[in-house]
């Protein structure tokens, strides 16, 4: 009798587990699809999973771009500090003759990098706007409220 009860619990467990909402929650959390659902339950579960996974993927892209932009903005701030320091050194009395020769090239290199970072950040912000729109679209397509 105990063996029959255990056998009956397995399908019941899968019926509870293999739901569209559970699939959505796992996809939204970035989980990999486990493929444990029987064919008759897999369709709904997979539909929910794919909807959740699309939201997860879009949100991850937004977060990644936001982090990259933040890092580049920090680098740009550090470059400005270096530019200020080197500029002050160039016009001050402490710079050696060799430094007075090398500092303008260093300043030019830092300015070039600073400008390039600004362009990169602008491009990434444009890309971020697109990914934010994709994320909002994925949320709006979802029949669930994440």
ZATI-549050 format. One line per field, with one value per residue: x, z, y of N, C-alpha, C in turn; chain; residue number from 0. Coordinates in pm, 1 decimal. Last residue first. Layout:
BEGIN
n_xx: c(X|...)
n_zz: c(Z|...)
n_yy: c(Y|...)
ca_xx: c(X|...)
ca_zz: c(Z|...)
ca_yy: c(Y|...)
c_xx: c(X|...)
c_zz: c(Z|...)
c_yy: c(Y|...)
mol: c(A|...)
seq: c(NUM|...)
//
This chain:
BEGIN
n_xx: c(483.2|189.6|123.6|123.3|348.8|380.7|495.3|753.3|844.3|837.5|1033.3|1253.3|1259.7|1317.3|1570.0|1703.5|1697.3|1842.5|2090.9|2169.1|2207.5|2410.7|2612.2|2665.6|2756.8|2984.5|3142.4|3182.6|3327.7|3552.7|3667.4|3735.2|3923.5|4119.9|4199.4|4294.7|4512.5|4675.1|4723.6|4869.4|5094.9|5193.4|5251.7|5451.5|5705.4|5823.1|5804.6|5957.5|6213.1|6229.7|5987.5|5759.9|5711.0|5566.4|5283.2|5185.4|5204.0|5052.7|4801.3|4777.9|4781.9|4543.8|4351.8|4382.0|4310.3|4040.6|3948.4|3983.7|3790.6|3563.2|3587.6|3545.4|3276.2|3163.6|3218.8|3053.5|2800.0|2787.2|2785.7|2543.4|2361.8|2406.7|2313.5|2043.4|1950.1|1996.5|1822.6|1577.1|1577.6|1587.0|1346.2|1158.3|1207.4|1141.3|864.5|796.7|903.2|743.1|487.6|539.7|607.9|361.5|205.5|352.8|372.8|168.8|197.3|466.7|585.3|875.6|1142.6|1301.8|1416.9|1559.1|1738.0|1633.4|1562.6|1326.8|1161.4|1153.4|1017.5|773.1|675.7|640.8|438.6|236.9|192.0|321.6|436.5|378.3|139.9|203.5|413.6|269.6|109.7|302.1|396.9|195.6|159.8|385.9|325.8|102.2|217.5|379.9|195.4|82.2)
n_zz: c(-1269.1|-1341.2|-1658.9|-1924.9|-2091.0|-2244.1|-2068.6|-2042.9|-2302.0|-2307.7|-2119.1|-2258.9|-2482.1|-2355.1|-2262.1|-2504.6|-2592.3|-2388.8|-2428.7|-2668.6|-2570.1|-2389.2|-2563.1|-2689.3|-2466.5|-2403.5|-2631.7|-2607.0|-2366.1|-2438.3|-2618.9|-2440.1|-2281.6|-2473.3|-2533.8|-2286.7|-2256.4|-2470.0|-2388.0|-2154.6|-2262.6|-2413.6|-2206.4|-2051.0|-2173.0|-2127.1|-1861.4|-1780.8|-1845.7|-1663.5|-1396.7|-1215.6|-1030.6|-1104.3|-1322.3|-1557.6|-1519.3|-1291.9|-1389.1|-1576.7|-1409.5|-1261.2|-1462.9|-1565.6|-1341.0|-1319.7|-1564.3|-1519.2|-1325.2|-1484.4|-1659.3|-1484.8|-1424.1|-1674.8|-1699.3|-1493.8|-1589.8|-1825.4|-1713.7|-1569.6|-1779.2|-1921.1|-1729.9|-1702.9|-1962.7|-1971.6|-1769.7|-1887.8|-2098.5|-1952.7|-1803.2|-2009.4|-2121.0|-1905.1|-1892.1|-2138.1|-2101.9|-1884.8|-1999.3|-2192.0|-2027.7|-1908.1|-2130.3|-2222.4|-2023.1|-1974.3|-2154.0|-2117.4|-1783.9|-1692.3|-1685.4|-1788.9|-1678.8|-1789.0|-1548.1|-1412.9|-1403.6|-1297.9|-1512.4|-1518.3|-1275.1|-1320.6|-1543.6|-1428.2|-1247.8|-1430.4|-1560.4|-1384.1|-1259.5|-984.9|-977.8|-1139.1|-996.8|-779.2|-905.8|-990.9|-721.6|-571.6|-662.0|-557.1|-284.8|-278.0|-348.1|-123.7|78.7|0.0)
n_yy: c(4050.3|3938.3|3784.8|3784.5|3999.3|4216.9|4395.8|4291.7|4332.0|4611.5|4669.0|4560.5|4725.3|4967.8|4907.5|4880.3|5147.9|5269.3|5145.9|5262.1|5520.9|5466.0|5386.4|5631.1|5778.5|5625.7|5670.2|5946.6|5948.8|5800.0|5981.9|6188.9|6053.8|5993.5|6255.1|6339.2|6163.9|6253.3|6516.1|6466.0|6342.4|6554.0|6739.6|6587.9|6576.2|6827.5|6857.3|6639.6|6732.6|6946.5|6899.6|7098.0|7299.0|7520.6|7455.3|7365.8|7087.6|7044.3|7104.6|6897.6|6674.7|6718.1|6721.3|6462.5|6309.5|6387.4|6289.7|6016.8|5975.0|6019.2|5802.2|5592.1|5643.1|5595.3|5323.9|5222.5|5301.0|5150.8|4892.8|4897.4|4930.8|4693.8|4509.1|4581.5|4523.3|4247.4|4163.1|4221.3|4036.6|3794.7|3807.4|3811.2|3561.0|3397.1|3426.2|3306.9|3050.8|2959.0|2952.4|2753.8|2539.0|2488.4|2424.4|2192.4|1991.6|1821.6|1614.4|1536.6|1610.3|1796.1|1838.7|2047.4|2275.0|2569.9|2760.2|3075.9|3338.0|3413.1|3376.2|3096.6|3050.3|3179.2|3034.2|2781.8|2849.8|2918.4|2676.0|2391.7|2151.1|2105.8|1971.4|1757.5|1648.5|1548.1|1359.8|1174.2|1103.4|989.2|731.5|607.8|618.0|453.1|209.2|164.6|127.1|-119.0)
ca_xx: c(608.8|239.4|148.2|-7.6|330.5|331.6|356.6|663.5|836.0|753.0|894.9|1216.3|1237.7|1191.0|1464.8|1684.4|1635.5|1704.6|2015.8|2142.2|2109.8|2283.2|2555.1|2617.8|2638.6|2874.5|3099.5|3112.1|3201.6|3460.7|3620.4|3640.0|3805.6|4048.0|4147.0|4181.0|4401.2|4628.4|4653.4|4741.6|5010.4|5152.1|5152.7|5316.3|5615.2|5820.1|5744.6|5812.1|6160.4|6237.1|6122.8|5785.0|5775.8|5712.4|5349.7|5196.3|5266.2|5196.1|4857.4|4773.7|4890.1|4673.9|4369.2|4403.0|4446.4|4132.5|3944.2|4062.2|3932.4|3591.3|3591.8|3674.7|3379.0|3151.8|3282.4|3199.3|2849.8|2783.6|2893.6|2671.7|2369.5|2438.9|2450.2|2135.7|1940.9|2063.6|1966.8|1617.8|1570.1|1692.1|1477.2|1167.3|1221.2|1281.1|949.4|755.8|953.9|888.4|516.0|491.4|708.6|478.3|174.2|318.6|489.8|178.7|64.9|424.7|533.8|730.2|1091.1|1251.1|1459.4|1443.4|1737.1|1661.6|1682.8|1439.4|1182.9|1212.5|1153.0|857.2|704.4|734.4|569.0|286.4|236.9|217.4|438.8|502.0|152.8|87.6|441.0|375.7|46.8|227.6|485.3|240.6|54.7|372.1|441.8|87.7|117.2|440.2|284.1|0.0)
ca_zz: c(-1202.3|-1282.9|-1514.4|-1860.6|-1991.3|-2310.3|-2111.0|-1925.9|-2249.3|-2399.7|-2093.5|-2127.1|-2499.8|-2428.1|-2165.4|-2419.9|-2672.4|-2413.5|-2304.8|-2664.5|-2676.3|-2339.3|-2469.6|-2768.0|-2541.5|-2307.4|-2596.1|-2724.2|-2378.0|-2337.5|-2666.6|-2548.7|-2219.6|-2404.8|-2638.5|-2347.5|-2161.6|-2465.6|-2514.6|-2147.8|-2167.0|-2481.8|-2310.8|-2000.9|-2180.9|-2263.0|-1943.8|-1760.1|-1913.3|-1807.5|-1453.0|-1324.2|-984.7|-1105.4|-1195.5|-1541.6|-1636.0|-1287.2|-1280.2|-1619.4|-1507.4|-1194.9|-1375.2|-1651.0|-1395.6|-1208.1|-1537.8|-1624.3|-1290.0|-1370.3|-1712.3|-1551.5|-1319.6|-1615.0|-1791.1|-1490.3|-1460.1|-1830.9|-1803.6|-1500.5|-1672.1|-1982.3|-1779.6|-1588.7|-1908.4|-2068.7|-1754.8|-1766.2|-2126.8|-2049.5|-1737.1|-1917.1|-2205.0|-1950.0|-1782.1|-2107.9|-2210.1|-1872.9|-1886.2|-2232.3|-2116.1|-1825.7|-2048.5|-2307.4|-2060.7|-1889.7|-2142.3|-2240.9|-1886.0|-1704.1|-1608.3|-1877.0|-1630.5|-1799.3|-1671.1|-1399.2|-1478.0|-1204.5|-1465.8|-1629.4|-1295.7|-1207.0|-1553.2|-1538.9|-1197.0|-1336.7|-1637.8|-1417.2|-1402.5|-1027.0|-900.2|-1173.9|-1125.4|-758.6|-840.4|-1089.3|-824.9|-536.6|-691.0|-702.1|-336.4|-241.2|-435.6|-256.4|84.6|0.0)
ca_yy: c(4014.1|4063.0|3781.5|3783.6|3894.3|4095.5|4420.5|4298.1|4194.8|4535.6|4710.8|4508.1|4581.5|4953.4|4938.2|4762.0|5041.8|5310.6|5121.9|5117.8|5496.7|5520.2|5288.6|5516.1|5822.2|5636.8|5533.9|5893.2|6023.1|5747.0|5851.2|6213.1|6114.5|5884.8|6166.6|6408.4|6158.5|6113.2|6490.0|6538.2|6269.9|6429.5|6771.8|6616.4|6460.5|6773.1|6963.1|6636.6|6613.6|6972.9|6898.4|7002.6|7175.8|7532.5|7484.4|7511.5|7150.1|7014.7|7185.4|7036.5|6693.4|6703.5|6837.2|6579.4|6299.9|6411.6|6433.5|6084.2|5956.9|6106.8|5938.3|5604.1|5651.2|5728.9|5417.8|5201.3|5348.7|5297.3|4934.3|4876.7|5030.2|4822.4|4501.5|4591.9|4658.9|4334.4|4141.3|4292.8|4180.0|3827.5|3796.3|3924.6|3680.6|3402.3|3471.8|3443.9|3135.7|2970.7|3041.5|2886.1|2596.1|2519.6|2542.6|2306.7|2070.2|1941.3|1676.3|1602.7|1518.7|1787.9|1725.4|1943.5|2143.5|2482.4|2681.5|2933.0|3302.1|3407.8|3514.0|3170.2|2997.8|3218.8|3177.1|2798.5|2802.9|3018.2|2791.9|2488.4|2183.2|2172.2|2094.4|1840.1|1711.5|1646.4|1473.9|1251.3|1157.2|1123.5|828.7|618.5|690.5|594.2|269.7|181.5|243.3|0.0)
c_xx: c(641.8|364.5|193.5|3.3|189.6|298.4|297.2|519.1|744.1|736.1|797.7|1070.6|1194.0|1158.3|1327.2|1579.0|1607.0|1630.2|1868.8|2059.7|2069.3|2173.0|2422.5|2552.0|2579.3|2746.6|2979.7|3058.6|3117.7|3326.0|3521.9|3581.2|3696.4|3918.8|4065.8|4116.6|4276.4|4507.7|4596.6|4659.3|4871.3|5061.8|5103.9|5216.8|5471.3|5715.0|5736.9|5742.7|6007.9|6177.8|6115.7|5928.1|5815.8|5784.3|5500.9|5264.0|5284.9|5269.5|5008.3|4833.7|4893.7|4789.0|4506.6|4428.9|4478.8|4277.4|4037.4|4063.7|4022.8|3738.4|3622.2|3693.1|3517.7|3254.7|3274.0|3272.5|3001.7|2839.8|2901.4|2789.6|2501.8|2450.1|2493.6|2281.4|2041.0|2062.4|2045.8|1768.4|1616.9|1694.7|1590.2|1303.2|1234.2|1305.8|1093.6|843.7|916.9|944.1|665.2|517.7|667.0|585.6|294.4|292.8|454.4|287.6|66.0|290.7|474.4|688.7|941.5|1195.1|1408.7|1487.5|1614.4|1663.7|1722.7|1570.3|1303.2|1248.4|1224.2|1001.3|800.3|774.6|675.7|422.1|297.9|278.0|323.2|493.0|272.7|92.9|323.7|408.1|149.7|161.3|406.1|327.1|98.7|266.4|431.0|205.1|98.4|341.2|347.6|87.3)
c_zz: c(-1082.7|-1204.1|-1467.3|-1707.6|-1932.4|-2210.7|-2182.3|-1969.8|-2127.8|-2350.4|-2183.8|-2095.3|-2368.3|-2450.2|-2230.2|-2311.5|-2587.0|-2493.9|-2323.9|-2541.1|-2676.7|-2442.9|-2411.7|-2678.7|-2623.0|-2377.6|-2501.2|-2693.4|-2494.3|-2344.2|-2567.6|-2599.6|-2324.0|-2342.6|-2576.7|-2456.0|-2217.6|-2372.3|-2517.0|-2273.7|-2159.2|-2390.6|-2387.1|-2110.0|-2138.7|-2274.3|-2090.8|-1846.9|-1899.5|-1885.8|-1603.1|-1375.7|-1097.3|-1072.2|-1211.0|-1411.3|-1616.0|-1401.7|-1272.4|-1514.7|-1558.8|-1292.0|-1309.8|-1567.1|-1483.5|-1257.3|-1422.2|-1602.7|-1392.9|-1328.6|-1601.1|-1605.6|-1380.7|-1503.4|-1739.1|-1580.8|-1452.7|-1701.7|-1811.4|-1585.4|-1597.1|-1876.8|-1840.8|-1634.0|-1794.4|-2019.8|-1849.8|-1743.0|-2006.3|-2078.5|-1829.7|-1848.2|-2117.1|-2039.0|-1823.6|-1997.9|-2188.5|-1977.7|-1870.6|-2121.4|-2165.8|-1909.1|-1965.4|-2228.4|-2140.4|-1937.0|-2054.6|-2224.6|-2001.7|-1811.5|-1625.9|-1805.2|-1715.2|-1769.9|-1670.9|-1537.0|-1464.5|-1274.4|-1371.6|-1587.9|-1410.6|-1226.4|-1442.7|-1554.4|-1305.0|-1278.4|-1545.1|-1496.3|-1441.9|-1169.7|-950.4|-1099.8|-1170.1|-887.1|-819.5|-1026.7|-929.8|-647.1|-659.3|-739.0|-487.1|-295.3|-403.8|-351.7|-51.3|0.0)
c_yy: c(4101.2|4030.7|3917.2|3784.9|3899.8|3985.5|4299.4|4312.8|4191.0|4391.9|4634.7|4544.1|4517.1|4805.8|4925.1|4785.7|4918.3|5204.2|5158.0|5082.0|5349.0|5501.5|5337.6|5411.7|5707.4|5680.4|5537.3|5753.1|5972.5|5817.9|5789.4|6081.5|6136.8|5936.8|6053.3|6322.5|6226.6|6100.6|6348.7|6512.4|6333.3|6346.7|6647.8|6655.9|6490.7|6662.4|6919.7|6741.5|6604.6|6855.4|6927.9|7015.5|7080.6|7402.2|7488.5|7551.8|7300.9|7085.8|7166.2|7129.4|6837.4|6731.8|6834.8|6704.1|6420.5|6410.0|6470.9|6235.4|6024.5|6097.2|6039.5|5746.0|5668.8|5747.8|5561.4|5300.7|5336.2|5355.9|5086.3|4923.5|5018.7|4932.0|4634.9|4592.1|4677.1|4479.4|4230.9|4278.8|4261.4|3977.8|3841.2|3924.0|3805.2|3524.9|3487.7|3502.1|3282.5|3066.6|3064.8|2988.3|2735.0|2589.1|2585.7|2433.3|2196.4|2038.2|1802.1|1674.7|1598.8|1688.0|1704.3|1821.6|2026.9|2339.7|2591.9|2867.4|3156.9|3368.7|3522.1|3311.4|3069.5|3171.1|3219.9|2944.2|2816.8|2978.2|2897.6|2603.6|2274.1|2225.5|2175.9|1973.5|1798.5|1720.3|1585.3|1374.5|1232.6|1184.8|971.5|722.1|709.6|675.8|418.0|247.0|270.5|126.3)
mol: c(A|A|A|A|A|A|A|A|A|A|A|A|A|A|A|A|A|A|A|A|A|A|A|A|A|A|A|A|A|A|A|A|A|A|A|A|A|A|A|A|A|A|A|A|A|A|A|A|A|A|A|A|A|A|A|A|A|A|A|A|A|A|A|A|A|A|A|A|A|A|A|A|A|A|A|A|A|A|A|A|A|A|A|A|A|A|A|A|A|A|A|A|A|A|A|A|A|A|A|A|A|A|A|A|A|A|A|A|A|A|A|A|A|A|A|A|A|A|A|A|A|A|A|A|A|A|A|A|A|A|A|A|A|A|A|A|A|A|A|A|A|A|A|A|A|A)
seq: c(145|144|143|142|141|140|139|138|137|136|135|134|133|132|131|130|129|128|127|126|125|124|123|122|121|120|119|118|117|116|115|114|113|112|111|110|109|108|107|106|105|104|103|102|101|100|99|98|97|96|95|94|93|92|91|90|89|88|87|86|85|84|83|82|81|80|79|78|77|76|75|74|73|72|71|70|69|68|67|66|65|64|63|62|61|60|59|58|57|56|55|54|53|52|51|50|49|48|47|46|45|44|43|42|41|40|39|38|37|36|35|34|33|32|31|30|29|28|27|26|25|24|23|22|21|20|19|18|17|16|15|14|13|12|11|10|9|8|7|6|5|4|3|2|1|0)
//
